[in-house]
Amino acid sequence: MTIKNMIMAGLMCCGFAAALTSCSNDTEAFYTVSEDDGPRILNDDLKSSYEVSRDENFTMQILVTPSDLTIVRWYDGDVLLYEGANIDRTFEAGSYKVKIVATTVNGKETYRSFNLTVKPVDGDPVVGNDAQARIQSPGDAVIMSGTNLANIKKVKINGREIDVLAATSTSIQYQLPADMAEGQYRISLVDEMGQSFGGGMVTIYGEALVTKGDFMGQSEGTVTIPGRKLGDVKSVTVNGLECSIESLTNEEIVVTLPTLEEGVYDVKVIANDGTAIKFLQDGEVVDNATIKVSTVAEEILWEGNHAVDWGNIFEDNALAVVLKENAKPRATLRLYVKRTDTEYAKGCAAVNWADIVNGGTDPNRGDVDISFEDTYVDFQLTAKSMELLEQNNFQVVGHGFDLKKITLIQPSEEELWSGNHAVDWGTIWEDDGTITEQLKQTAGPGSVLRLYVKRTDSEYALGCAAVGWADIVNGGTDPNRGDVQISFEDTEIEFKFTKKSMELLNSGNLQVVGHGFDLQKITIE
């Protein structure tokens, strides 16, 4: 729409007399003749996030009124990026929180904001997101890891060029000036040709600092608090209750939580001189931190900030290895998220773009809608999940949200059957197929099948979970079936599933065979 058409639209919507002052909101155009009018940004199609590569120009035109009396400035935090209504320029790789400020000659202003993600191109030098390396004190010797770093000769921080003392393809070393001012700054990597590449944000802070702002733990469990210069810590409290400090170094504190009900509580870390130590959260130094206390163990697998878009998915093969080693079917994979796009946001844990639960692909991938209120989305792992993870290619795909954390909640014990069945060689217990089918869908290698038993025979008692009279762990048959001796003190016996277990369950129904005991309950964990 042209400015002329916008003016005419404003006259129609507001009426000529009212149009001499203003309309009701920023998206309505109006005609102005006074420098005392407040400014308006007329664009009605601004999105909450944009993405370009560092070799692409980011272009945008901002329509303002009164146009002849208003200056448009573009900021990233306090840093002026550009002045003018029409931006058309490249940016170094990184994440930018862009604020567009429209200011009249009389100092009245309005603003809009959005997130801009600038991706590196193949072959660019890139430094990693290790939190400890991005928190630096004046005078520090710094090592930053990454890729394609061998040709980096200088880093630029807050306008100051600092010589790189050593560089390899995977790391650079430099020393911060002792008089470097504290604050948050964008770092640039400068190669031997003088070309500059984005390195993200660093925080310069000289005091003791906890490099995390939110924690997770179990009541009476241990929690590790990472940071810098923590050797002088006197106490750690959660919800006002003092934690037991198990170990203390300059880099971390390990504490045992007090007895707490499930909930979210304040965390305070106090130095010996009584001062409260601050926390780093989302790149900002803050006074307060929180901990989510649960009765269920929630293991953190990854933590950071990754802006997920269809062209910028999260992918981590090392995490796939961890899941293969530690996860079980029925475990909950939890993605902590923060929605960023006003139009739509959805996401899915996946392997090779197939959803990790059932292996579905677009348009039946199982993408989950994410609202602005959602803080996490869950995916319950299945036997199919374990098959997919053999491909070693874990992903989070989707659009319109930041991925903040990935955790794993191992499955709790679930009852499959209860009753009382006197097991003898001639009276074995056998499933009708219902439980077997459930196990085929939700169990897998590493799952534990638990039989609750009560011995009844004074001479001998033994038992085994089986399929077709072959033991469910290894497939052995009599006399090598793997029968477990049952004493009068035993209340349960366990069988840990293997790949062979899943093959057996595909060939027949679950049985409990043996002699001299009552079977009272069957569970899976």
N, C-alpha and C positions, 0 to 999 in steps of 0.2 A: 504494500500500500504506500502511495506517495505521501509526502508531508501535506500536500494540498488536500488530498482525499481525507487524511486524518483530521485536518482542520474542519473540513465540511462535516465529517462524522461527529466531531465534537459539538458543532453548532446544532446539529439535529438532536443529539442525545441530551444536551444540557440546556438548550435555549440560548438565544443570542445574548441576553443580559447576563445570565449566569456564566456564559462562556467567557466573559471578560475577567472572571476570577479563576474558577477551577471547576473540574468535575470531581466525582466522588472517589476515584481510585486511580492507581498508576496506569491501568490498562485502557482507560478512556482518554481519548485525545480531546484537546480543547484549545481555544484561541486565547492568546494572552497579549496584553499591551503594556503590562506593568512589570518592572524589575523587582517589585515587592512580592510577586507571586512565587510560591514554592515550586521547585522543579518537579517534573514528572518524567519517568522512564516509560516510553510508550510501547516497547516490545512486549508482545503477549505470547511469545513462543520460546522464551528462555527456558532451558532445561537445568536440572540440578547438577548434571555432570556432563563433561565432554572428554574426548580422548583423541589424541593425535600422536604421530611419531615425531621424534625430535628433528627429522629432516623435512617435515611438513610445516607449512605456515598455518598458524591458527588465525582464522579470520572471523570477524564479527562486526556488525554495524549496530550501534546503539542510537536509537531515536529519542531525543529529549525535547522538552519544551519548558521554558522559552529557549529555543535553540541558540539565538544570537547572544543570550546573556548567561549561558550555562557552560561550564567546563566539565568534561568527563575525564576521570582519572581511574586507572586500573591498578589495584594493589594486591600484593601477596603478603598478608600480615601487615607490617608497617613499611614494607618495601614497595616503592613506586615502580610498577612494571612498564607503564605506558601512559601517555596523556593524549587524548583525542577520542573522538566518537567512533572512529573506524580503525580497529586494530587489525594488523596483517603482518605477522612476524613469527619467527620460530622461537622455541623455548628449549632450554636444556632439559634432558630427561629428569623426571621427578613428578611429585604430586604437589599441586598448587591449590590453595584455597583463595580463589580470586574474588575480590570485592570491587564492584563497579560503583564509583561514587560520582554522582552528578551534583555540582555545586554552582549556585548562582553567584553573580558579582556581589550580591549583598550577603553572601555566606549561608544561605539556606541550602539544605542538601537532602538528597534521598539516595538509596543504594539498592543494589541487587547483588547476590553472590552465587557462586557455583564452584564445583570442584573440577579441576583440569588435570588429567593424567597424561603425561608426555612419556611415551615409551622409547627406550633405546632401540637402535637398529642393530642387526646382526653385526658382531665384531666390535661394537662399542665397548670401551672400558666401563665396568660396572662394579660398584662396591656393595657388599652385603648389608643386611639389616640387623646385624648383631648389636643389641642394645648397649652393651658395655663399651663397644668401640665408638659408639655415637655419643657417649657422655664423656666429655673431656674437660680436664682442668687446665687453667693457664700453666704453661711450663711442662705439661705432660709429654712424654714420649708415646706416640700413638702408632698402633698397627691396625690397619684396616684390610680385611680380606675381600676377595672378589674374583673377577675374571678379566682377562685381557688388559692387565695392569702394567705389563713390562715396560711400556714406553711413557709412562706418566712421570714427568719431571717436577711438577709443582702441584700444590693444591692451593685453592683460593678460598679464604674464609673471611667474611665481613670486609671484603675489598682488599685484604692483605694476601700477597703471594708468599707461600712458604715452600722452601725447597724440600723435595722428597729425598730422604737420605739413602733409601734402598728400595728397589722395586723388582718384583718377579711377576710372572704371569698371574699369580694368585694373591699377591699382597703388596702393600706399600707401607713405608715407615716414614714418619716425619715427627718433628717436635714443635709443639705450640709455643709461640712467644710467651714469656712470663707475664707480659703486660696485655695479653689478649683480653678484651672486655667480655664480661659474662653476657650470655644471651643465647637466643636460638638463631642459627644462621644456615643458609644454604651453602653447601660445599661444591666446588667445581674442581674437576680433574683436568690438568693442562698437560698435553703431550709435548714431545720434542719439537713439533712443528708449530706449537702455540695454539693448537685447536683445543677448545674447552668443552668438557662433557659434564653433565649433571651427576652429582653424587648424593643427592638427597639432603636431609637436614641433620645438623649436629647441634648438640646443646653444650655450651661452655659454662661450667658451674664449678666453683672451687671448693664448696663445702661438702660435708658428708651428705650422701643422697641415696635413697632407695630407688633403684631403677625399675620399679614396677608400681602400678597404682591400684591393681585389683588382684586378689588372691583367691584360691580355692583350697578347701581342706575339710577333713572329717573331724568331728568332735573327738578330742583327746588324741588326734593324730598329729603327725609332724608336718611342718610347712617350712620351706626354704625361702628366705627373703634376700634377694640379690641386691648388690649396690656397690658403692664406693666409699672408702674411708669410714667403714662401719666398726672399726676396732674399738672405738670409744663408746659404744652403745651400753647403756645401763639397763634398760628395760624395754620390753615389747608388751603392749596390752591389746586385747581384743574385747570390745564391748566393756571396757573398763576393768577387765580381769587380767591379771598378770600371767603371761605365758612363761613356761619353764624354758630357759635358754640352754639348748643342748650343746651347741658349738658356736664359736664367734671368730670370724676373721675380718680383714678389711673388705673382702669381696662378698661375704654372705653371712647370714645368721640362720641357724636352724633352731626352730622352737617347737615345743609341744603345746598344742592348744588346750585351754581349759575345757571343762565339760560345758557344752553349749547345745541348745536346741537348734534345729534347722533354721537358717535365716541369714540375713546379710548384716554385718556388723562393722563398726569403725575399727581401724587399726592405727595405733600410735607407736612410734619408735622414739625413745628419749635417750639423749646422750648423758654422760656423767655430770655435765655442768647444768643439767636440767632443761636444755633447749630441745625443742621438738625437731626431729629430722624430717626433711621434706621428701616428697615422692615424685617420680617422673611418670606421667600418664599421657598417652597420645602425644608425646613430644613436648608437653607442658610441665613445668615444675609446679606442683600443687601441694597444699597443706595437708590434705586428707586422703586416706586410702581406705578401701573396703575389702572384706573377705566374705566369700559365700561359704557358709558351713553347711555340710550335708551329712546325712547318715550313710550315704552311698558313696563308695570310692569313685571319684571322677579323675582319671589320669589325663594330664595335659600332654598332648602329642605334639602340638605346634602352637606358637603364639606370635603374633605380629600384626601387620596391617596390609591386606592385599585387596585392591579395588577390583572386584570381579565384574567382568563384562564378557560378552560372547567372544571378543577378540583378545581378552586378557584373563584367561582362566588360571586358576591355581593348580599347580602340578608338582608333586613331590614323590619321587620314587623311593626315597629313603623311608618315608612315612608308610608306604605300602609294605616295605619289609617289616617294619615294626608291627603293623596290623597282622601280617601273616604269622608272626611269631607269638603275639600276645592276645589277639582278639579271638573270640569264640562266636559261633552262631548264637543269635539272640542278644549279643552285646549291643549297646546303643552307641552309635557314632554321633556325636553332637557337634554341630557347627555353630559357633557364636558369631552373630552377624549384626550389621548396622545398615539399615536401608538408606540409600543415598538418592535414588531417582524418584521423582514425584509421579512419573507416569506409570511405571510398573517395575517390580522387582521379584525375581524368582531364582531358585538355585537348587542344585542337586549334587550330592556326593556321587562320584562316578568313576568308572574305569574305562578308558578309551571311549568316552562319551556315552557309555551305557550306564544306567543307574545301578548303584552298588547293591541295591536290595534284590531286584528281580532281573536285572540285565536288560531292561527295556531301553529302546532307543527312540529318538524324536520321531513322531510326536507323542510317544507313550513312554517317555523317559522317567516320569515320576517327579518332574520339577515341582518344588513346593513354593507357593506364593509367600512372600515376605512382606509384612506390614511394618509401619513405622514403630509399632508397639513391640514387635517381636525382638527378642534378644538372642534366641537360638532356634535352630530347627534340628530334629532328630531323625536318624535313619537306623532302623533295627537290622543288624546284619543277619544274613541267612547262609545256608550251605552254598547257595549260588554266589554270595559275596566272596566266600573263600576261593571258589573257582576263579572268579574274576581277578582277585588279587594275585593269582599266580602269574598274571600278565605284568605285574610290577609297574603299574602306571596309574597311581591314585590321583584323582582330580577333584576339584570343586568347580563346576560349570554354572553358568547363569548370567544374570544381568542386574545391575542397579543396586549393588550392596557391597559393603566392605566386609571381608572375612577377617575376624579378629582372633579367633582361637578355635582349635579342634581338640576335643576331648573324647575319651573312651570310658564308658561305664559298663563294667563286666556284668553278665547276666546274673540275676539272683536265682535261687533254687525254686523250681516250678514243679508243682505236683502234677503227675501224669495219671496216677491211679491210687486209690486207697481202698482197703477192705481187709479181709482175712482169708488167705488161701493156704491150706496145709500142703506144702510142697513135698512130694515123694517121687521116686523114679516113675511111678505109674500115674501120678497126679500132678504133672507139671502145670505151670501157669502159662497161658498163651494168649496173646493179644488177638483181637478180631480184625486187626488192620488199621483201626482208628489211630492208636498211639504210634504205630509204625509209620504211618503216613505223616503224622505231626513231626516225628523225629527226622524223617527224610527232608522235610521242609525247613526245620529250624535248628537242628543239631548239626554237628560236624566234628572234624578232628579237634581234640582238646576239650570237647564237652564231656561232662562227668555224669554218667548214669548211676544213680544211687538207689540201692535196694534196702529198705528198712525191714529188719528180720527179728524173729524171736525163736531161739532154739527150743526144740521140743523133745528130741531124742537124746537119751543119756549115753548111747554108745558112740555115735558119730553124727555130724551134720556138716554138709558142705553144699555150696550152691554156685550157680553161674548164670549171668545174662547171656543169652544165646539166640541164634537164628538157625533153624534146621539142625539143632543139637550141636552146632559149632559155636565156640565161644565168640562173643561179639567184639573182642579186642583184636585177636590175631587170626580167628577162623580155625583154631585148633579143635580137634575132635578127640574123643576118649581113646586112649588114656591121657592125652595131652590137651584136654579141653580148657585148662585154666580154672578148674573148680577151686573155690576159696573156702578154707576151713572156717566154721562158725562156732564160736564158743558161747557159753551161757552169758558172758558179759557183753558180747557184741550186740549192738543195736542196728548197725548198718554195714554194708559192704559196697565198694565202689568199683566202677569199670570206666576207664578213660577211653573215649572213642578215638579211633584212628581212621585213616582212609579205608582200611579194610572193613571197618564197621559200616561205613556208608555203602560199600559194595554189597555187604551181606543184607542190609536193610532193603536194598533194591531187589533181593532175591527171595525174601520171605518175611514172615512176621516175627516180632519180638517174642522171646520165650524167657521164662525163668525155670531152670532145671536144677535138680539136686535131690537132697534127702534130709529129713530131720528138722525142718524148721517151718514156721509160719511166715509167709510173705504178707506184710501189713501196709506197705506203701512203696511206690516207685516215683522218683523225682529225676529231673534233669537240671544240670547247672552248667 
